[in-house]
Amino acid sequence: MAVPARKTSTTKRKQRRAHLKLKQPAIHLDPVTGEYQLSHHVTPNGFYKGRKVTAEDK
């Protein structure tokens, strides 16, 4: 079995993991409701880019 000849230093370990991070979600302030929403998604009340895009159920 292959084993490392030397212990991996803290610096090398952190450099390797530097790109393993969470991305912040793309959110924006909805002009209709004033709440934060995910970009490029329809709001729960049916608005997208300030316009009503879904039909109301009766």
Number of C-alpha atoms within 10 A of each C-alpha: 2 4 6 6 6 6 7 9 9 9 9 10 10 11 11 10 10 9 8 9 7 6 6 6 9 9 13 13 12 17 12 13 12 9 11 12 17 13 15 11 12 17 21 9 12 14 17 18 14 13 10 13 13 13 7 8 4 3
